Amino acid sequence: MLGIPVALAVFGAGEWATHKYLLHELGRDRTSRFSFHYHDHHQAVRRNGGYDPAYEGPVWSSTTQAREALGLFAVALAHAPLFPIAPFYTSTVWYCLLRYRRDHRHAHLDPAWARDHLPWHYDHHMGDQDKNFGVAWSWFDTIAKTREIFVGTAKELALLTKHAARASTAFAGAQVRAQRRNPFRRLLSRRA
């Protein structure tokens, strides 16, 4: 049972470090394999008021989703050999990975939900992008002194209407983009 708090601590620190050092510091360089996060994901989220169209379809429908899922799968696979000797630790890490995937996707398909349920992640995207690196939890940001509140501040309230309008516009195009991604649409249109 000691594995559960150890896994939560390891996951929080690992998520923070991966996000800060790999996805942001290395990701700023356009030639880096991690540049998709900083240059594609962050730009889409800023442009669309928190919404990211890359998260609309299945996991393989965009490089942003696919790379994120591959990274999470690699972490899960790396922990698999530990399961026989540390089942609580390993299961907790797997739970954290699934929660991260579910919550991160939901946050970028419903920015209003993210603002209410993951305000630290909303703060990261809509406030200072070099702060608030936790997605599932914000506690490691507090320890590392990288937690900076944006939600509810005068600056955020001044931009809230603009961000909500941008997110609404991006969401409105979801059905059109889904049709473009549908491979059967292309197949059926050639037959007709």
Residue pairs with C-beta under 8 A, 6 or more apart in sequence:
1 88
2 88
3 86
3 87
3 88
3 89
3 90
3 92
4 88
4 89
4 92
6 89
7 88
7 89
7 90
7 92
7 93
7 96
8 92
8 96
10 93
11 92
11 93
11 96
11 97
11 136
12 134
12 136
12 137
12 139
12 140
13 140
14 75
15 96
15 100
15 133
15 134
15 135
15 136
15 140
16 133
16 134
16 140
16 141
16 144
16 146
18 71
19 133
19 134
19 135
20 133
20 146
22 34
23 34
23 37
23 38
24 37
24 38
24 129
24 130
24 133
26 32
26 34
27 34
27 35
27 36
27 37
27 38
27 39
28 35
28 38
29 35
30 39
36 63
36 64
36 67
37 64
37 67
40 54
40 63
40 64
41 52
41 54
41 64
42 125
42 129
44 51
44 52
44 53
44 54
44 64
45 51
45 52
45 108
45 125
45 126
46 125
46 126
47 166
47 170
48 166
48 167
48 169
48 170
49 111
49 126
49 162
49 163
49 164
49 165
49 166
49 167
49 168
49 170
50 107
50 108
50 111
50 114
50 115
50 122
50 125
50 126
50 163
50 167
51 108
51 109
51 111
51 166
51 167
51 170
51 171
52 64
52 108
52 109
53 62
53 170
53 173
53 174
53 177
54 61
54 62
54 63
54 64
54 65
54 108
55 62
55 64
55 65
55 104
55 105
55 108
55 109
56 109
56 174
56 177
56 178
56 181
57 65
57 177
57 178
57 181
58 65
59 65
59 66
59 69
60 66
61 181
65 105
68 101
68 104
69 101
72 97
72 100
72 101
75 93
75 97
76 93
76 94
76 97
79 90
79 93
79 94
80 90
82 89
82 90
83 90
83 91
96 136
99 136
100 135
100 136
103 117
103 118
103 121
103 135
103 136
104 121
104 135
106 113
106 114
107 113
107 114
107 117
107 118
107 121
107 122
107 135
108 114
109 171
111 122
111 163
111 164
111 167
112 164
112 167
114 121
114 122
115 122
115 151
118 135
119 149
119 151
120 132
120 134
120 138
120 141
120 147
121 132
121 134
121 135
122 150
122 151
123 131
123 132
123 148
123 149
123 150
123 151
124 131
124 132
124 133
126 150
126 156
126 159
126 163
127 148
127 149
127 150
127 151
127 153
127 155
127 156
128 148
128 150
131 141
131 146
131 147
131 148
132 138
132 141
132 146
132 147
132 148
132 150
133 140
133 141
133 144
133 146
134 140
134 141
138 147
141 147
150 156
179 185
